[in-house]
Amino acid sequence: MRTVNYLFMLTAVLCCLFVMSSCQSDDDDSSGDGQSQIDDQAEQSGCLESKAGGVSLETIHLEYAYGTLYVEHLYTCRNCVFTFDGDYSVEDGAIKIVEGNSEDEAAFCMCFYNVNYVISDVPAEKYKLSILTKDINGEIDALLEEEVDFTNLYIYDFEIGEHECG
């Protein structure tokens, strides 16, 4: 009887291990391009008014804490029907972020937006950070390429430049 119980327990444990090993996490790269979706905690403002004179300073603010990178992209100029969508990868000393629009349609107007998002599971290392933007036509442009060191400095502010939007 003891042998039967032992075999039953062994079979149950092996079945559990098999089921657990075949599950995939939500962070897996299902597209095969090395990119993962930006966390569901992404938020965006509505269409913002320009500052005095119709010109605003586009900036990117980064904060790093305990393996989590918080990104705040201020005054990014986008189409009026913009809905934030983004992908990222963290590998080989590089963080690559592609900010895009999940909408396939466009309006005949542009406005400023603020976008905030979170990237988890970022080890405390030095990185080459690349932030790219993808327009409504799928064309990708480099917005920012900088060296960041999350072992020493945890807050960064990058000025992209002043520009009009419209």
Secondary structure per residue as TSV (DSSP state, phi and psi in degrees):
chain	resnum	aa	ss	phi	psi
A	1	M	-	360.0	-37.1
A	2	R	H	-64.5	-37.1
A	3	T	H	-66.4	-38.5
A	4	V	H	-65.0	-45.0
A	5	N	H	-61.2	-42.3
A	6	Y	H	-62.0	-45.7
A	7	L	H	-65.2	-39.3
A	8	F	H	-63.1	-45.6
A	9	M	H	-63.5	-42.2
A	10	L	H	-62.9	-42.9
A	11	T	H	-63.7	-42.2
A	12	A	H	-63.9	-42.7
A	13	V	H	-64.4	-44.0
A	14	L	H	-63.7	-39.0
A	15	C	H	-63.9	-43.3
A	16	C	H	-62.8	-43.2
A	17	L	H	-62.7	-40.5
A	18	F	H	-63.0	-45.6
A	19	V	H	-63.3	-43.7
A	20	M	H	-66.2	-36.5
A	21	S	H	-73.1	-21.5
A	22	S	H	-90.3	-7.3
A	23	C	-	-79.1	147.7
A	24	Q	-	-112.8	147.0
A	25	S	-	-81.1	164.6
A	26	D	T	-69.4	-18.7
A	27	D	T	-86.9	-1.6
A	28	D	S	-63.7	151.5
A	29	D	-	-87.3	95.2
A	30	S	S	-81.4	-15.0
A	31	S	S	-87.6	-17.4
A	32	G	S	81.6	6.5
A	33	D	S	-102.0	8.8
A	34	G	S	82.9	0.0
A	35	Q	-	-101.0	148.1
A	36	S	E	-120.7	152.8
A	37	Q	E	-68.2	142.6
A	38	I	-	-69.1	143.1
A	39	D	-	-46.8	150.5
A	40	D	T	-66.1	-6.3
A	41	Q	T	-80.9	8.1
A	42	A	-	-64.6	137.7
A	43	E	E	-133.1	150.7
A	44	Q	E	-137.8	150.6
A	45	S	-	-78.6	175.3
A	46	G	-	-81.6	-173.9
A	47	C	-	-64.3	124.3
A	48	L	B	-96.5	152.1
A	49	E	-	-76.8	146.5
A	50	S	-	-70.8	155.0
A	51	K	-	-73.8	179.0
A	52	A	G	-51.2	133.1
A	53	G	G	85.5	0.6
A	54	G	G	77.0	8.9
A	55	V	E	-115.1	137.1
A	56	S	E	-131.4	152.6
A	57	L	E	-92.3	112.7
A	58	E	E	-79.1	127.3
A	59	T	E	-135.9	157.3
A	60	I	E	-124.9	122.8
A	61	H	E	-110.1	126.6
A	62	L	E	-117.1	139.0
A	63	E	E	-132.8	136.0
A	64	Y	E	-121.5	131.1
A	65	A	E	-153.1	124.8
A	66	Y	T	50.9	46.0
A	67	G	T	84.1	5.8
A	68	T	E	-120.8	130.9
A	69	L	E	-104.9	121.5
A	70	Y	E	-102.6	124.5
A	71	V	E	-117.1	131.3
A	72	E	E	-125.7	112.9
A	73	H	E	-105.5	110.8
A	74	L	E	-103.5	137.1
A	75	Y	E	56.8	49.0
A	76	T	E	-83.6	133.1
A	77	C	E	-88.0	119.2
A	78	R	E	-137.7	169.2
A	79	N	E	-64.4	150.1
A	80	C	T	-62.0	-18.9
A	81	V	T	-104.1	26.0
A	82	F	-	-62.1	132.0
A	83	T	-	-131.8	116.4
A	84	F	E	-59.2	138.2
A	85	D	E	-147.0	139.3
A	86	G	E	-152.7	156.4
A	87	D	E	-128.9	158.3
A	88	Y	E	-151.2	162.7
A	89	S	E	-143.7	146.3
A	90	V	E	-130.1	105.8
A	91	E	E	-163.6	149.3
A	92	D	T	51.5	43.7
A	93	G	T	72.4	19.6
A	94	A	E	-135.5	140.5
A	95	I	E	-115.9	122.1
A	96	K	E	-119.4	123.5
A	97	I	E	-120.8	131.3
A	98	V	E	-117.7	113.3
A	99	E	E	-93.9	131.7
A	100	G	E	-143.5	-167.7
A	101	N	E	-120.7	128.0
A	102	S	S	-81.2	-10.8
A	103	E	-	-86.6	141.2
A	104	D	S	-92.0	-10.1
A	105	E	-	-102.5	162.4
A	106	A	-	-134.8	154.0
A	107	A	-	-109.8	165.9
A	108	F	S	-90.6	49.0
A	109	C	-	-156.1	157.5
A	110	M	E	-129.5	152.1
A	111	C	E	-156.7	166.7
A	112	F	E	-82.9	147.1
A	113	Y	E	-135.3	155.2
A	114	N	E	-109.9	135.2
A	115	V	E	-128.6	134.4
A	116	N	E	-124.7	137.1
A	117	Y	E	-152.4	166.7
A	118	V	E	-125.9	136.8
A	119	I	E	-120.7	121.5
A	120	S	-	-97.9	167.4
A	121	D	-	59.9	47.2
A	122	V	-	-105.3	109.0
A	123	P	-	-62.9	150.6
A	124	A	S	-74.9	93.8
A	125	E	S	-143.8	179.1
A	126	K	E	-89.8	140.1
A	127	Y	E	-138.3	155.1
A	128	K	E	-94.8	115.8
A	129	L	E	-96.9	126.8
A	130	S	E	-124.0	123.7
A	131	I	E	-115.7	122.8
A	132	L	E	-116.9	155.4
A	133	T	E	-119.1	141.4
A	134	K	E	-114.6	123.8
A	135	D	-	-84.1	-179.6
A	136	I	T	-62.5	-23.4
A	137	N	T	-89.2	-0.4
A	138	G	S	88.1	2.9
A	139	E	-	-77.8	136.4
A	140	I	E	-109.9	131.2
A	141	D	E	-124.5	144.3
A	142	A	E	-74.2	130.6
A	143	L	E	-105.5	-40.7
A	144	L	E	-150.9	133.5
A	145	E	E	-136.7	112.3
A	146	E	E	-143.8	157.9
A	147	E	E	-89.7	133.5
A	148	V	E	-128.4	147.1
A	149	D	E	-126.4	100.8
A	150	F	T	-85.8	8.0
A	151	T	T	-90.2	-20.2
A	152	N	T	-120.2	-57.0
A	153	L	-	-106.7	131.7
A	154	Y	-	-110.6	-5.5
A	155	I	E	-129.8	130.0
A	156	Y	E	-132.2	143.3
A	157	D	E	-128.3	125.0
A	158	F	E	-119.2	125.0
A	159	E	E	-89.7	119.9
A	160	I	E	-81.9	-39.1
A	161	G	E	145.4	162.8
A	162	E	E	-88.8	138.2
A	163	H	E	-158.8	162.2
A	164	E	E	-89.6	160.4
A	165	C	-	-138.0	117.3
A	166	G	-	156.3	360.0
